[in-house]
Every structure is written in structure tokens, then in C-alpha cells.
Amino acid sequence: LLRVDPKSLPFQRRGDRNVQNLRFILALFDAQGKFLGGLDSAMILALKDDTLARVTEKGLEQGLSLQAPPGSYKLRLVLEELMQGRMAALSRPVEIR
């Protein structure tokens, strides 16, 4: 489960909507750094003002899932906001039992 703080996202106004497109790229690596699998997911937002206010207060959540056998892994996430092309990345060790 990924949580994104929408306060840091630049929304564009289109009609009565606040628009933003997010791309999530998730990759799983073994202990030797070998790529085991990944996925590419998008979140397309077109929010009315009241919905944006609620989302800004609570945050955005995106569930992503990868399958792997028990073991130690490195999980890498890249998030790209497509309105200005900014990116953020995060790596975390993961233990699957």
C-alpha cells in the first residue's frame, strides 16, 4: 500500500476538475541485485474541488502487489507525476516469510 501526499502535487485546472496523472513503477530484486519482477501502474485523477479537499486531508493510497517466494529482497519504487515530470524514488529491504 503506497500513500502519496497530494499537498506536494501540482494539479492543473481543466474545467471544473483538478487534474493530475501519477505513474508508479515497482521492481523487486533478489539479494544479489537480480531483477525478479515488477509492475507499472497509473493513477489518473480528475477531482472536483470538494473531492480534492478531502483527498488533500487524507492522502492518496494505491495498492500494488507482486508475488515472490519466501526470502530477502529489495523493493524499489519510482513515482512520476506527469504534469511537470517530477520523480521520486524509494528503496526498501523486504522480508517475505
Stockholm file with secondary structure:
# STOCKHOLM 1.0

chainA/1-97         LLRVDPKSLPFQRRGDRNVQNLRFILALFDAQGKFLGGLDSAMILALKDDTLARVTEKGLEQGLSLQAPPGSYKLRLVLEELMQGRMAALSRPVEIR
#=GR chainA/1-97 SS CEEECGGGSCCEEETTEEEEEEEEEEEEECTTCCEEEEEEEEEEEEECHHHHHHHHHHCEEECCCCCCCSEEEEEEEEEEETTTTEEEEEEEEEEEC
#=GC SS_cons        CEEECGGGSCCEEETTEEEEEEEEEEEEECTTCCEEEEEEEEEEEEECHHHHHHHHHHCEEECCCCCCCSEEEEEEEEEEETTTTEEEEEEEEEEEC
//
